[in-house]
Amino acid sequence: MSDIKKPSKAKALLALLLVFGPALILIFISTRGCEHKFKVLDDYGQIKNYSFVDASHHKRNSKEFIGDIVLITTLQITCPEDCAISQWHLNQMIYQHIRKNSRKKMKQVRIISFVTDGKGEPIKDLSPVVDALKDQVEAYDPKLWIVATGDVRAIYDMENNGQSLLKKGSKYYGGEAFQELLLLADKKHHLRMVLPGTQEGLIRRMKESIALLQKQYDKTKKQ
């Protein structure tokens, strides 16, 4: 029995590395450094100041939302059955996330939906849309999802690289492209993302854009 040799420390260490080495390398890669690069949303310029009347007949303007992240959309009194955007996906993917996190990071996010007649013109009586949201949206909060009437075309009157948001054509809802678009405004009311709100995947991408914008602000705070 005394002739049996014990394995050397070097061999024992080699055996451990062969067994656990790949896992240790993965852990090292995943934890090395605290800073991670992430995409920063483009800045498409200042959105013009605008005013509107909300469902409580209060006159409001864009200046009161400085410091908030704002998602601007349109709605129609025929929603959700006949709507320029997918109201159901907007509710489920973005509004419910905002509502459930309203005391956390998402407390600075608001949705403002301008009601149009389907052809781009504002509708003054907002009660049908508000009633529909109360009926169809879980825990609808008019402070988080604001229904508005006003000159919505003026808000969408922006261009980038020669492309206008106010395109017209039979392929767009009611002949007006802007009614299908979601606008994401940052805390200084600069336009940071434009996406159609017609499909689940596009609304999901807008949700991701909101998260990226939040992450950008969080990174700035830590610096």
N, CA, C and O of each residue as an XYZ file, in Angstrom:
892
protein
N       0.816     -1.201      0.000
C       0.000      0.000      0.000
C       0.853      1.255      0.000
O       0.470      2.264     -0.592
N       1.986      1.206      0.647
C       2.838      2.380      0.763
C       3.444      2.799     -0.558
O       3.930      3.919     -0.716
N       3.402      1.813     -1.569
C       4.012      2.131     -2.866
C       3.095      2.939     -3.774
O       3.538      3.454     -4.801
N       1.805      3.058     -3.401
C       0.875      3.811     -4.240
C       1.169      5.295     -4.143
O       1.219      5.858     -3.049
N       1.363      5.928     -5.296
C       1.715      7.355     -5.321
C       0.468      8.223     -5.353
O      -0.484      7.932     -6.077
N       0.482      9.258     -4.588
C      -0.603     10.233     -4.612
C      -0.440     11.135     -5.830
O       0.687     11.458     -6.204
N      -1.546     11.551     -6.460
C      -1.443     12.447     -7.632
C      -0.830     13.780     -7.237
O      -1.136     14.326     -6.178
N       0.020     14.287     -8.081
C       0.672     15.566     -7.790
C      -0.345     16.699     -7.814
O      -1.424     16.560     -8.388
N       0.002     17.818     -7.190
C      -0.879     18.998     -7.167
C      -1.104     19.523     -8.584
O      -2.192     19.995     -8.913
N      -0.075     19.436     -9.414
C      -0.199     19.938    -10.784
C      -1.223     19.135    -11.564
O      -2.036     19.693    -12.301
N      -1.177     17.782    -11.391
C      -2.129     16.939    -12.096
C      -3.547     17.172    -11.585
O      -4.506     17.161    -12.356
N      -3.665     17.385    -10.265
C      -4.987     17.640     -9.682
C      -5.567     18.945    -10.213
O      -6.757     19.020    -10.519
N      -4.726     19.977    -10.324
C      -5.169     21.264    -10.851
C      -5.585     21.147    -12.306
O      -6.573     21.746    -12.732
N      -4.808     20.354    -13.082
C      -5.130     20.155    -14.489
C      -6.485     19.459    -14.646
O      -7.277     19.797    -15.524
N      -6.728     18.477    -13.769
C      -8.001     17.768    -13.817
C      -9.167     18.708    -13.522
O     -10.213     18.617    -14.165
N      -8.995     19.604    -12.561
C     -10.048     20.574    -12.229
C     -10.325     21.512    -13.394
O     -11.477     21.828    -13.692
N      -9.254     21.954    -14.050
C      -9.429     22.866    -15.182
C     -10.156     22.195    -16.330
O     -10.977     22.816    -17.006
N      -9.846     20.906    -16.552
C     -10.518     20.188    -17.630
C     -12.007     20.041    -17.367
O     -12.818     20.062    -18.292
N     -12.359     19.892    -16.086
C     -13.771     19.707    -15.722
C     -14.508     21.031    -15.670
O     -15.603     21.173    -16.215
N     -13.892     21.995    -15.007
C     -14.600     23.260    -14.748
C     -14.133     24.421    -15.615
O     -14.728     25.499    -15.586
N     -13.080     24.209    -16.382
C     -12.497     25.300    -17.155
C     -13.468     26.042    -18.049
O     -13.551     27.266    -17.954
N     -14.218     25.355    -18.924
C     -15.163     26.056    -19.815
C     -16.166     26.903    -19.062
O     -16.474     28.023    -19.470
N     -16.682     26.365    -17.955
C     -17.659     27.132    -17.174
C     -17.025     28.364    -16.563
O     -17.633     29.433    -16.540
N     -15.792     28.220    -16.061
C     -15.102     29.355    -15.454
C     -14.842     30.450    -16.485
O     -14.955     31.640    -16.188
N     -14.490     30.028    -17.707
C     -14.236     30.999    -18.772
C     -15.508     31.770    -19.104
O     -15.464     32.987    -19.287
N     -16.650     31.069    -19.183
C     -17.929     31.724    -19.463
C     -18.280     32.720    -18.378
O     -18.741     33.825    -18.668
N     -18.066     32.336    -17.125
C     -18.354     33.239    -16.006
C     -17.479     34.477    -16.099
O     -17.946     35.590    -15.857
N     -16.188     34.284    -16.456
C     -15.272     35.416    -16.563
C     -15.714     36.382    -17.652
O     -15.714     37.599    -17.464
N     -16.095     35.809    -18.806
C     -16.507     36.643    -19.927
C     -17.762     37.435    -19.567
O     -17.879     38.611    -19.912
N     -18.705     36.785    -18.870
C     -19.985     37.428    -18.569
C     -19.875     38.470    -17.483
O     -20.744     39.334    -17.363
N     -18.800     38.404    -16.674
C     -18.708     39.331    -15.539
C     -17.580     40.342    -15.676
O     -17.460     41.253    -14.857
N     -16.765     40.192    -16.689
C     -15.613     41.093    -16.800
C     -16.074     42.509    -17.109
O     -16.750     42.769    -18.105
N     -15.689     43.404    -16.227
C     -16.048     44.806    -16.419
C     -17.501     45.078    -16.106
O     -18.341     44.188    -16.240
N     -17.810     46.287    -15.693
C     -19.176     46.682    -15.361
C     -19.834     47.453    -16.487
O     -21.048     47.655    -16.483
N     -19.040     47.882    -17.445
C     -19.586     48.703    -18.519
C     -19.864     47.837    -19.741
O     -19.010     47.055    -20.159
N     -21.043     47.975    -20.307
C     -21.397     47.247    -21.515
C     -21.871     48.251    -22.556
O     -22.643     49.156    -22.240
N     -21.420     48.099    -23.782
C     -21.861     48.993    -24.834
C     -23.306     48.676    -25.198
O     -23.701     47.510    -25.220
N     -24.089     49.704    -25.482
C     -25.456     49.482    -25.941
C     -25.805     50.560    -26.956
O     -25.201     51.632    -26.997
N     -26.781     50.244    -27.757
C     -27.178     51.153    -28.809
C     -27.811     52.410    -28.235
O     -28.631     52.339    -27.319
N     -27.426     53.563    -28.778
C     -28.039     54.834    -28.403
C     -28.962     55.256    -29.540
O     -28.555     55.276    -30.701
N     -30.196     55.590    -29.207
C     -31.162     55.974    -30.231
C     -30.739     57.268    -30.922
O     -30.199     58.172    -30.286
N     -30.985     57.349    -32.208
C     -30.695     58.570    -32.958
C     -31.593     59.707    -32.484
O     -32.678     59.484    -31.946
N     -31.117     60.924    -32.696
C     -31.886     62.122    -32.359
C     -32.316     62.781    -33.665
O     -31.482     63.249    -34.440
N     -33.633     62.814    -33.902
C     -34.159     63.358    -35.150
C     -34.612     64.814    -35.028
O     -35.253     65.352    -35.931
N     -34.273     65.441    -33.906
C     -34.567     66.854    -33.761
C     -35.743     67.153    -32.857
O     -36.490     66.269    -32.436
N     -35.874     68.441    -32.577
C     -36.918     68.916    -31.654
C     -38.310     68.785    -32.264
O     -38.546     69.170    -33.409
N     -39.225     68.232    -31.472
C     -40.633     68.234    -31.857
C     -41.205     69.609    -31.523
O     -40.955     70.142    -30.442
N     -41.957     70.172    -32.432
C     -42.508     71.509    -32.204
C     -43.421     71.515    -30.978
O     -44.110     70.537    -30.689
N     -43.408     72.643    -30.269
C     -44.328     72.789    -29.148
C     -45.766     72.671    -29.636
O     -46.109     73.178    -30.705
N     -46.591     72.013    -28.862
C     -47.989     71.824    -29.260
C     -48.888     71.924    -28.038
O     -48.438     71.770    -26.903
N     -50.150     72.181    -28.285
C     -51.145     72.213    -27.214
C     -52.300     71.297    -27.601
O     -52.494     70.974    -28.773
N     -53.059     70.888    -26.595
C     -54.199     70.013    -26.845
C     -55.176     70.122    -25.678
O     -54.865     70.691    -24.632
N     -56.340     69.572    -25.883
C     -57.353     69.498    -24.826
C     -57.535     68.026    -24.475
O     -57.726     67.190    -25.358
N     -57.476     67.712    -23.177
C     -57.612     66.313    -22.785
C     -59.077     65.950    -22.547
O     -59.968     66.775    -22.749
N     -59.318     64.723    -22.120
C     -60.684     64.229    -21.957
C     -61.443     64.911    -20.829
O     -62.670     64.833    -20.761
N     -60.708     65.582    -19.942
C     -61.347     66.333    -18.850
C     -61.549     67.793    -19.220
O     -61.883     68.619    -18.371
N     -61.344     68.105    -20.495
C     -61.528     69.458    -21.053
C     -60.494     70.459    -20.528
O     -60.735     71.666    -20.504
N     -59.347     69.938    -20.110
C     -58.259     70.805    -19.664
C     -57.315     71.085    -20.828
O     -56.904     70.170    -21.542
N     -56.978     72.353    -21.008
C     -56.029     72.711    -22.052
C     -54.618     72.483    -21.531
O     -54.245     72.973    -20.466
N     -53.838     71.726    -22.305
C     -52.494     71.366    -21.882
C     -51.520     71.604    -23.025
O     -51.930     71.840    -24.162
N     -50.221     71.541    -22.718
C     -49.234     71.721    -23.792
C     -48.015     70.855    -23.544
O     -47.843     70.287    -22.465
N     -47.189     70.765    -24.540
C     -46.043     69.861    -24.504
C     -45.013     70.250    -23.452
O     -44.241     69.401    -23.007
N     -44.988     71.509    -23.047
C     -43.978     71.947    -22.083
C     -44.118     71.257    -20.733
O     -43.131     71.093    -20.016
N     -45.332     70.853    -20.383
C     -45.518     70.202    -19.082
C     -44.955     68.779    -19.059
O     -44.863     68.162    -17.997
N     -44.578     68.259    -20.236
C     -44.034     66.909    -20.299
C     -42.514     66.896    -20.455
O     -41.913     65.841    -20.658
N     -41.897     68.078    -20.359
C     -40.439     68.126    -20.343
C     -39.974     67.383    -19.091
O     -40.430     67.677    -17.986
N     -39.084     66.439    -19.261
C     -38.650     65.586    -18.161
C     -39.313     64.224    -18.176
O     -38.946     63.341    -17.401
N     -40.294     64.049    -19.060
C     -40.955     62.760    -19.249
C     -40.596     62.190    -20.615
O     -40.287     62.933    -21.547
N     -40.640     60.889    -20.721
C     -40.587     60.223    -22.020
C     -42.023     60.088    -22.500
O     -42.881     59.612    -21.757
N     -42.295     60.500    -23.729
C     -43.671     60.532    -24.228
C     -43.788     59.724    -25.509
O     -42.991     59.880    -26.435
N     -44.786     58.865    -25.549
C     -45.120     58.126    -26.761
C     -46.384     58.734    -27.347
O     -47.432     58.730    -26.702
N     -46.292     59.257    -28.570
C     -47.413     59.929    -29.221
C     -48.024     58.994    -30.263
O     -47.312     58.414    -31.082
N     -49.353     58.853    -30.223
C     -50.054     57.996    -31.173
C     -51.338     58.694    -31.621
O     -51.674     59.777    -31.143
N     -52.039     58.054    -32.542
C     -53.413     58.458    -32.843
C     -54.337     57.320    -32.430
O     -53.903     56.178    -32.276
N     -55.609     57.643    -32.254
C     -56.680     56.667    -32.053
C     -57.900     57.156    -32.820
O     -57.997     58.334    -33.165
N     -58.814     56.256    -33.080
C     -60.060     56.618    -33.747
C     -61.225     56.082    -32.911
O     -61.055     55.151    -32.124
N     -62.398     56.672    -33.086
C     -63.555     56.237    -32.289
C     -63.987     54.824    -32.676
O     -64.776     54.199    -31.967
N     -63.474     54.323    -33.792
C     -63.796     52.962    -34.228
C     -62.813     51.920    -33.678
O     -62.962     50.728    -33.947
N     -61.826     52.358    -32.921
C     -60.861     51.420    -32.331
C     -61.577     50.544    -31.289
O     -62.542     51.002    -30.677
N     -61.136     49.319    -31.079
C     -59.974     48.684    -31.702
C     -60.291     47.916    -32.985
O     -59.377     47.442    -33.660
N     -61.586     47.786    -33.333
C     -61.946     47.007    -34.527
C     -61.378     47.626    -35.802
O     -60.855     46.914    -36.660
N     -61.478     48.930    -35.925
C     -60.984     49.637    -37.103
C     -60.111     50.776    -36.607
O     -60.610     51.833    -36.220
N     -58.803     50.553    -36.623
C     -57.892     51.487    -35.963
C     -56.618     51.634    -36.784
O     -56.161     50.676    -37.409
N     -56.050     52.828    -36.781
C     -54.820     53.080    -37.540
C     -53.636     52.313    -36.954
O     -52.696     51.977    -37.674
N     -53.680     52.037    -35.655
C     -52.638     51.269    -34.988
C     -53.271     50.034    -34.352
O     -54.495     49.908    -34.307
N     -52.443     49.139    -33.869
C     -52.958     47.976    -33.150
C     -53.124     48.362    -31.687
O     -52.189     48.251    -30.894
N     -54.314     48.815    -31.340
C     -54.560     49.283    -29.976
C     -54.342     48.173    -28.961
O     -53.831     48.421    -27.870
N     -54.724     46.953    -29.311
C     -54.584     45.838    -28.373
C     -53.125     45.602    -28.015
O     -52.798     45.429    -26.841
N     -52.245     45.592    -29.007
C     -50.826     45.366    -28.742
C     -50.200     46.566    -28.019
O     -49.333     46.392    -27.162
N     -50.632     47.760    -28.361
C     -50.148     48.942    -27.649
C     -50.491     48.844    -26.168
O     -49.677     49.172    -25.305
N     -51.703     48.391    -25.890
C     -52.142     48.217    -24.507
C     -51.320     47.134    -23.806
O     -50.729     47.372    -22.752
N     -51.292     45.952    -24.403
C     -50.673     44.809    -23.740
C     -49.158     44.958    -23.596
O     -48.604     44.618    -22.551
N     -48.493     45.455    -24.615
C     -47.030     45.477    -24.605
C     -46.428     46.722    -23.965
O     -45.380     46.655    -23.323
N     -47.099     47.862    -24.145
C     -46.492     49.105    -23.664
C     -47.261     49.687    -22.480
O     -46.670     49.932    -21.428
N     -48.563     49.913    -22.628
C     -49.297     50.557    -21.533
C     -49.251     49.728    -20.253
O     -48.969     50.261    -19.180
N     -49.527     48.424    -20.359
C     -49.539     47.601    -19.147
C     -48.169     47.564    -18.488
O     -48.072     47.495    -17.263
N     -47.110     47.609    -19.288
C     -45.756     47.655    -18.729
C     -45.517     48.982    -18.006
O     -44.920     49.016    -16.931
N     -45.991     50.066    -18.611
C     -45.870     51.377    -17.961
C     -46.636     51.381    -16.647
O     -46.126     51.822    -15.616
N     -47.867     50.884    -16.699
C     -48.723     50.897    -15.505
C     -48.127     50.082    -14.361
O     -48.103     50.536    -13.217
N     -47.650     48.887    -14.669
C     -47.136     47.996    -13.636
C     -45.810     48.474    -13.057
O     -45.405     48.041    -11.978
N     -45.140     49.364    -13.776
C     -43.857     49.893    -13.296
C     -43.924     51.395    -13.058
O     -42.899     52.077    -13.069
N     -45.124     51.906    -12.844
C     -45.305     53.363    -12.751
C     -44.597     53.977    -11.553
O     -44.361     55.185    -11.534
N     -44.256     53.173    -10.557
C     -43.543     53.692     -9.385
C     -42.049     53.455     -9.492
O     -41.288     53.775     -8.579
N     -41.640     52.895    -10.610
C     -40.221     52.618    -10.815
C     -39.730     53.462    -11.984
O     -40.061     54.642    -12.094
N     -38.934     52.843    -12.857
C     -38.349     53.585    -13.970
C     -39.393     54.125    -14.929
O     -39.239     55.214    -15.481
N     -40.461     53.354    -15.126
C     -41.441     53.741    -16.130
C     -42.333     54.893    -15.673
O     -43.206     55.336    -16.419
N     -42.118     55.382    -14.445
C     -42.964     56.471    -13.953
C     -42.825     57.732    -14.800
O     -43.673     58.621    -14.725
N     -41.770     57.820    -15.603
C     -41.543     59.002    -16.423
C     -42.051     58.829    -17.845
O     -41.763     59.657    -18.708
N     -42.803     57.763    -18.102
C     -43.304     57.499    -19.443
C     -44.804     57.765    -19.504
O     -45.563     57.337    -18.635
N     -45.213     58.480    -20.547
C     -46.626     58.767    -20.771
C     -46.981     58.430    -22.216
O     -46.132     58.480    -23.105
N     -48.237     58.089    -22.433
C     -48.767     57.926    -23.789
C     -49.773     59.047    -24.024
O     -50.655     59.272    -23.194
N     -49.648     59.751    -25.144
C     -50.649     60.751    -25.536
C     -51.222     60.309    -26.877
O     -50.504     60.248    -27.875
N     -52.510     60.002    -26.898
C     -53.173     59.548    -28.125
C     -54.142     60.609    -28.611
O     -55.093     60.962    -27.913
N     -53.896     61.115    -29.812
C     -54.762     62.119    -30.423
C     -55.845     61.410    -31.233
O     -55.552     60.552    -32.066
N     -57.081     61.775    -30.981
C     -58.207     61.124    -31.641
C     -58.490     61.818    -32.971
O     -58.662     63.036    -33.023
N     -58.535     61.031    -34.041
C     -58.844     61.567    -35.367
C     -60.081     60.869    -35.927
O     -60.531     59.847    -35.408
N     -60.613     61.446    -36.992
C     -61.804     60.874    -37.616
C     -61.467     59.760    -38.601
O     -62.342     59.284    -39.325
N     -60.229     59.351    -38.630
C     -59.788     58.317    -39.570
C     -59.162     58.894    -40.816
O     -58.446     58.200    -41.538
N     -59.428     60.166    -41.075
C     -58.840     60.842    -42.235
C     -57.822     61.902    -41.802
O     -57.353     62.704    -42.609
N     -57.502     61.882    -40.532
C     -56.467     62.783    -40.023
C     -56.973     64.023    -39.341
O     -56.179     64.792    -38.799
N     -58.290     64.246    -39.351
C     -58.839     65.446    -38.730
C     -59.180     65.168    -37.266
O     -59.641     64.076    -36.934
N     -58.953     66.159    -36.380
C     -59.224     65.934    -34.955
C     -60.707     65.827    -34.638
O     -61.539     66.480    -35.268
N     -61.023     65.003    -33.662
C     -62.391     64.869    -33.148
C     -62.431     65.474    -31.752
O     -61.606     65.146    -30.899
N     -63.395     66.358    -31.527
C     -63.462     67.074    -30.255
C     -64.098     66.252    -29.136
O     -63.688     66.357    -27.980
N     -65.089     65.439    -29.470
C     -65.756     64.635    -28.439
C     -64.941     63.372    -28.179
O     -64.967     62.430    -28.970
N     -64.219     63.366    -27.066
C     -63.326     62.264    -26.752
C     -63.994     61.160    -25.941
O     -63.399     60.105    -25.723
N     -65.211     61.393    -25.500
C     -65.865     60.453    -24.584
C     -65.991     59.028    -25.141
O     -65.801     58.078    -24.383
N     -66.304     58.835    -26.446
C     -66.394     57.448    -26.939
C     -65.090     56.675    -26.799
O     -65.098     55.492    -26.458
N     -63.973     57.342    -27.061
C     -62.676     56.680    -26.963
C     -62.324     56.399    -25.506
O     -61.835     55.318    -25.178
N     -62.572     57.369    -24.639
C     -62.290     57.176    -23.210
C     -63.126     56.031    -22.656
O     -62.615     55.187    -21.919
N     -64.405     55.998    -23.006
C     -65.281     54.911    -22.548
C     -64.782     53.559    -23.046
O     -64.822     52.570    -22.314
N     -64.314     53.518    -24.289
C     -63.807     52.272    -24.851
C     -62.543     51.815    -24.125
O     -62.375     50.626    -23.854
N     -61.660     52.757    -23.811
C     -60.436     52.397    -23.093
C     -60.751     51.891    -21.682
O     -60.134     50.941    -21.201
N     -61.705     52.530    -21.039
C     -62.094     52.072    -19.698
C     -62.653     50.662    -19.740
O     -62.483     49.884    -18.801
N     -63.314     50.346    -20.825
C     -63.953     49.036    -20.967
C     -62.967     47.957    -21.423
O     -63.088     46.796    -21.030
N     -61.997     48.340    -22.249
C     -61.131     47.351    -22.893
C     -59.738     47.245    -22.278
O     -59.053     46.241    -22.471
N     -59.317     48.262    -21.546
C     -57.952     48.305    -21.024
C     -57.956     48.068    -19.523
O     -58.621     48.782    -18.773
N     -57.223     47.078    -19.100
C     -57.138     46.768    -17.672
C     -56.530     47.946    -16.905
O     -55.456     48.443    -17.244
N     -57.247     48.378    -15.858
C     -56.773     49.450    -14.970
C     -56.363     50.696    -15.761
O     -55.292     51.260    -15.536
N     -57.216     51.111    -16.676
C     -56.915     52.306    -17.471
C     -56.737     53.526    -16.573
O     -57.594     53.821    -15.740
N     -55.642     54.221    -16.741
C     -55.317     55.410    -15.947
C     -55.130     56.592    -16.905
O     -54.158     56.621    -17.659
N     -56.043     57.560    -16.886
C     -55.941     58.698    -17.814
C     -54.733     59.591    -17.570
O     -54.420     60.445    -18.399
N     -54.049     59.404    -16.441
C     -52.830     60.173    -16.192
C     -51.633     59.556    -16.919
O     -50.661     60.243    -17.234
N     -51.720     58.252    -17.178
C     -50.638     57.566    -17.883
C     -50.903     57.489    -19.379
O     -49.987     57.630    -20.190
N     -52.156     57.266    -19.735
C     -52.549     57.191    -21.149
C     -53.552     58.313    -21.396
O     -54.738     58.181    -21.094
N     -53.066     59.399    -21.938
C     -53.850     60.619    -22.097
C     -54.513     60.631    -23.471
O     -53.854     60.453    -24.495
N     -55.814     60.843    -23.476
C     -56.558     60.980    -24.731
C     -56.706     62.468    -25.025
O     -57.078     63.245    -24.145
N     -56.418     62.862    -26.256
C     -56.317     64.287    -26.566
C     -56.981     64.635    -27.890
O     -57.165     63.785    -28.761
N     -57.333     65.909    -28.014
C     -57.771     66.454    -29.293
C     -56.970     67.720    -29.564
O     -56.744     68.534    -28.669
N     -56.549     67.868    -30.802
C     -55.730     69.023    -31.161
C     -55.181     68.877    -32.565
O     -55.514     67.936    -33.285
N     -54.335     69.821    -32.942
C     -53.761     69.837    -34.290
C     -52.644     68.807    -34.367
O     -51.464     69.142    -34.262
N     -53.033     67.548    -34.553
C     -52.055     66.466    -34.509
C     -51.122     66.486    -35.718
O     -49.970     66.063    -35.613
N     -51.598     66.965    -36.852
C     -50.717     67.034    -38.028
C     -49.483     67.883    -37.755
O     -48.394     67.572    -38.238
N     -49.647     68.946    -36.989
C     -48.527     69.839    -36.698
C     -47.425     69.105    -35.936
O     -46.244     69.413    -36.099
N     -47.807     68.142    -35.110
C     -46.821     67.381    -34.341
C     -46.016     66.482    -35.278
O     -44.800     66.351    -35.138
N     -46.706     65.873    -36.223
C     -46.059     64.940    -37.147
C     -45.395     65.646    -38.327
O     -44.827     64.984    -39.196
N     -45.456     66.950    -38.373
C     -44.893     67.707    -39.486
C     -43.377     67.800    -39.328
O     -42.840     68.854    -38.986
N     -42.695     66.682    -39.582
C     -41.246     66.617    -39.448
C     -40.668     65.897    -40.657
O     -41.331     65.065    -41.274
N     -39.426     66.226    -40.986
C     -38.731     65.588    -42.099
C     -37.340     65.172    -41.660
O     -36.738     65.793    -40.785
N     -36.833     64.105    -42.284
C     -35.462     63.669    -42.053
C     -34.955     63.046    -43.344
O     -35.585     62.155    -43.912
N     -33.804     63.531    -43.796
C     -33.233     63.052    -45.062
C     -34.232     63.127    -46.214
O     -34.281     62.251    -47.077
N     -35.023     64.197    -46.203
C     -35.972     64.409    -47.287
C     -37.243     63.587    -47.185
O     -38.099     63.651    -48.067
N     -37.373     62.816    -46.117
C     -38.559     61.992    -45.931
C     -39.511     62.659    -44.942
O     -39.102     63.027    -43.840
N     -40.758     62.814    -45.323
C     -41.759     63.460    -44.470
C     -42.638     62.418    -43.793
O     -42.921     61.364    -44.362
N     -43.067     62.727    -42.564
C     -44.002     61.853    -41.855
C     -45.433     62.065    -42.339
O     -46.322     61.277    -42.017
N     -45.657     63.123    -43.108
C     -47.004     63.452    -43.571
C     -47.255     62.947    -44.991
O     -47.814     63.660    -45.825
N     -46.846     61.740    -45.247
C     -47.097     61.161    -46.570
C     -48.578     60.837    -46.738
O     -49.292     60.568    -45.771
N     -49.011     60.872    -47.976
C     -50.392     60.533    -48.308
C     -50.403     59.398    -49.328
O     -49.450     59.212    -50.086
N     -51.488     58.655    -49.330
C     -51.602     57.581    -50.304
C     -52.626     56.551    -49.880
O     -52.939     56.418    -48.696
N     -53.144     55.827    -50.848
C     -54.211     54.864    -50.578
C     -53.734     53.693    -49.719
O     -54.552     53.007    -49.106
N     -52.425     53.457    -49.666
C     -51.918     52.330    -48.880
C     -51.888     52.637    -47.380
O     -51.696     51.739    -46.559
N     -52.079     53.908    -47.033
C     -52.074     54.293    -45.624
C     -53.497     54.357    -45.073
O     -54.453     54.538    -45.828
N     -53.630     54.212    -43.777
C     -54.938     54.272    -43.135
C     -55.570     55.641    -43.368
O     -54.988     56.663    -43.004
N     -56.746     55.666    -43.966
C     -57.433     56.927    -44.239
C     -56.697     57.820    -45.209
O     -57.025     58.999    -45.347
N     -55.679     57.256    -45.898
C     -54.906     58.053    -46.845
C     -53.838     58.914    -46.209
O     -53.170     59.680    -46.903
N     -53.658     58.801    -44.862
C     -52.705     59.644    -44.137
C     -51.732     58.758    -43.369
O     -52.125     58.070    -42.427
N     -50.463     58.775    -43.770
C     -49.458     57.894    -43.165
C     -49.246     58.164    -41.687
O     -48.994     57.238    -40.917
N     -49.346     59.430    -41.280
C     -48.995     59.772    -39.900
C     -49.882     59.067    -38.882
O     -49.466     58.826    -37.749
N     -51.111     58.737    -39.292
C     -52.029     58.111    -38.342
C     -51.550     56.736    -37.885
O     -51.966     56.249    -36.834
N     -50.674     56.111    -38.674
C     -50.173     54.780    -38.352
C     -48.885     54.815    -37.537
O     -48.398     53.767    -37.114
N     -48.328     56.000    -37.310
C     -46.996     56.109    -36.729
C     -47.008     56.359    -35.222
O     -47.846     57.094    -34.699
N     -46.054     55.728    -34.545
C     -45.789     55.982    -33.127
C     -44.541     56.853    -33.048
O     -43.523     56.542    -33.666
N     -44.619     57.940    -32.289
C     -43.474     58.833    -32.101
C     -42.968     58.721    -30.665
O     -43.752     58.805    -29.719
N     -41.680     58.535    -30.504
C     -41.080     58.472    -29.173
C     -40.277     59.743    -28.924
O     -39.301     60.023    -29.619
N     -40.703     60.506    -27.925
C     -40.032     61.767    -27.577
C     -39.282     61.600    -26.264
O     -39.799     61.017    -25.311
N     -38.055     62.119    -26.222
C     -37.268     62.008    -25.000
C     -37.625     63.115    -24.011
O     -38.580     63.860    -24.231
N     -36.869     63.225    -22.932
C     -37.211     64.152    -21.854
C     -37.065     65.616    -22.259
O     -37.609     66.503    -21.601
N     -36.328     65.869    -23.349
C     -36.209     67.222    -23.869
C     -37.133     67.432    -25.065
O     -37.060     68.451    -25.752
N     -37.982     66.473    -25.296
C     -38.969     66.486    -26.375
C     -38.319     66.474    -27.745
O     -38.769     67.139    -28.678
N     -37.236     65.690    -27.841
C     -36.622     65.418    -29.137
C     -37.152     64.085    -29.642
O     -37.371     63.163    -28.855
N     -37.358     63.980    -30.940
C     -37.845     62.751    -31.538
C     -36.708     61.734    -31.602
O     -35.657     61.999    -32.186
N     -36.933     60.552    -30.988
C     -35.876     59.545    -30.924
C     -36.199     58.258    -31.679
O     -35.296     57.475    -31.976
N     -37.456     58.033    -31.988
C     -37.821     56.839    -32.758
C     -39.176     57.057    -33.411
O     -40.077     57.650    -32.818
N     -39.308     56.572    -34.636
C     -40.573     56.579    -35.375
C     -40.795     55.171    -35.902
O     -39.939     54.621    -36.596
N     -41.938     54.587    -35.575
C     -42.266     53.253    -36.064
C     -43.762     53.153    -36.340
O     -44.561     53.755    -35.623
N     -44.149     52.412    -37.355
C     -45.579     52.130    -37.522
C     -46.077     51.312    -36.327
O     -45.356     50.473    -35.786
N     -47.303     51.570    -35.934
C     -47.881     50.829    -34.818
C     -48.900     49.816    -35.283
O     -49.856     49.511    -34.569
N     -48.699     49.297    -36.471
C     -49.700     48.439    -37.098
C     -49.516     46.958    -36.811
O     -50.425     46.161    -37.042
N     -48.333     46.585    -36.303
C     -48.044     45.165    -36.112
C     -47.425     44.914    -34.748
O     -46.799     45.792    -34.153
N     -47.617     43.702    -34.273
C     -47.081     43.306    -32.969
C     -45.568     43.506    -32.900
O     -45.054     44.070    -31.933
N     -44.850     43.036    -33.939
C     -43.397     43.128    -33.916
C     -42.887     44.549    -33.862
O     -41.876     44.817    -33.214
N     -43.571     45.470    -34.535
C     -43.154     46.871    -34.547
C     -43.418     47.533    -33.194
O     -42.622     48.352    -32.734
N     -44.525     47.180    -32.566
C     -44.825     47.732    -31.242
C     -43.856     47.164    -30.211
O     -43.453     47.856    -29.275
N     -43.489     45.905    -30.392
C     -42.484     45.310    -29.505
C     -41.148     46.053    -29.642
O     -40.447     46.296    -28.660
N     -40.822     46.404    -30.891
C     -39.580     47.139    -31.110
C     -39.642     48.533    -30.462
O     -38.637     49.029    -29.954
N     -40.823     49.155    -30.483
C     -40.955     50.446    -29.820
C     -40.783     50.300    -28.304
O     -40.184     51.159    -27.657
N     -41.303     49.228    -27.755
C     -41.104     48.971    -26.328
C     -39.617     48.856    -26.013
O     -39.149     49.381    -25.002
N     -38.876     48.168    -26.879
C     -37.432     48.033    -26.695
C     -36.737     49.387    -26.806
O     -35.759     49.644    -26.104
N     -37.241     50.255    -27.688
C     -36.660     51.591    -27.843
C     -36.869     52.422    -26.584
O     -35.980     53.170    -26.177
N     -38.037     52.293    -25.968
C     -38.294     52.981    -24.698
C     -37.302     52.508    -23.641
O     -36.759     53.312    -22.883
N     -37.071     51.197    -23.595
C     -36.126     50.640    -22.627
C     -34.705     51.146    -22.882
O     -33.969     51.432    -21.937
N     -34.317     51.257    -24.158
C     -32.997     51.784    -24.490
C     -32.847     53.229    -24.038
O     -31.796     53.625    -23.534
N     -33.900     54.008    -24.220
C     -33.862     55.411    -23.815
C     -33.742     55.517    -22.297
O     -32.988     56.344    -21.785
N     -34.484     54.680    -21.586
C     -34.374     54.649    -20.128
C     -32.956     54.276    -19.701
O     -32.397     54.874    -18.781
N     -32.384     53.283    -20.377
C     -31.037     52.839    -20.040
C     -30.023     53.947    -20.281
O     -29.064     54.096    -19.523
N     -30.236     54.720    -21.336
C     -29.342     55.841    -21.624
C     -29.370     56.861    -20.499
O     -28.325     57.364    -20.087
N     -30.568     57.172    -19.995
C     -30.683     58.121    -18.884
C     -30.075     57.558    -17.607
O     -29.441     58.290    -16.848
N     -30.262     56.260    -17.362
C     -29.664     55.637    -16.183
C     -28.150     55.695    -16.233
O     -27.496     55.938    -15.219
N     -27.587     55.470    -17.426
C     -26.131     55.518    -17.599
C     -25.605     56.929    -17.333
O     -24.553     57.105    -16.718
N     -26.352     57.933    -17.805
C     -25.944     59.330    -17.609
C     -25.937     59.687    -16.128
O     -25.046     60.397    -15.662
N     -26.929     59.197    -15.387
C     -26.997     59.475    -13.944
C     -25.798     58.924    -13.189
O     -25.329     59.528    -12.225
N     -25.305     57.773    -13.633
C     -24.208     57.102    -12.915
C     -22.863     57.731    -13.210
O     -21.896     57.517    -12.478
N     -22.797     58.507    -14.280
C     -21.511     59.117    -14.663
C     -21.183     60.327    -13.806
O     -20.141     60.955    -13.996
